[in-house]
């Protein structure tokens, strides 16, 4: 073999041996700048109660995560912004049942496809939804609320975090199951504004996610939680009955919060964020913060688990949304 051929083979072998370490080094550089976490609702509510502690915990695992609240259209504005972002791992979405399930099903012309537009990363956890009234409403139980609504048609209204959110769907499901179609829906641009108006008495009823703030407002008498809509009672407030216990069968509604990235985000980045999330959720302090927010963390989630969970939620809610004829446009 001639000298030139030997030299060529040697260089080829050297290039091949360096290729894998080079790719590994390039991948290890992520992230090289702050990651943007889009919370598709105004500040306040369960999304902030979960997203901001997660972002803080990621500082020692991924680097700086900057939280940006992008509210509007029940979360669709923020979700669409992430769907259109560069798939480089530097823009993530804190999605929920509203953004990933309800809006795509109930919109005649959805602006994004939750399956095709996003990569699932990890399910952070699940929270209950509840039925809440202002103390001025003369009811103490869910059955009394139903009787009051029927006796005063058109007088009662409820606020939600926005059209197309799980809180909106919960209110509409309650109206159908309780036979109170005259309760008027008032959509807000997030849970925070709805809670503010409920506390002040500007709106008599809301259907928020169960959070530490909502539980505290119930304890102090500023608001009254009549029931939670999970199959079992909430650990953070075990004294509050479920809607099923309160005499309303099939009244089950629970929200989830999960991490998503734009479609096409490299798989190694997806796995890196998922691994960091699992490591973060293993921390007892973060778990306690989630529990204080009445949120049940999912410690063993990942991309595949989150995708299966999302598929199951779509399968569960699709016939219900069609049956109550929920339309968002």
Secondary structure, DSSP 8 states (H G I E B T S, - for coil): --HHHHHHHHHHHHHHHHHHHHHHHHHHT--SS-EEEEESS-SSSHHHHHHHHHHHHHTTTT--EEEEE---GGGHHHHHHHHTS-SSSSEEEEEEHIIIIIHHHH-TT-SS-TTTSEEEEEEEEEEEBEEEEETTS--SSHHHHHHHHHHTTTT-EEEESSTTSHHHHHHHHHHHHHT-TT-EEEE-SSHHHHHHHHHHTSSSEE--B--HHHHHHHHTTSEEEEEE-SSS--GGGTTS-BTTTTT-TT---EEEEEEEEETT--HHHHHHHHHHHHHHHT-HHHHHHHHHTTEEE-TT--HHHHHHHHHHHHHHHHHHHHHTT----
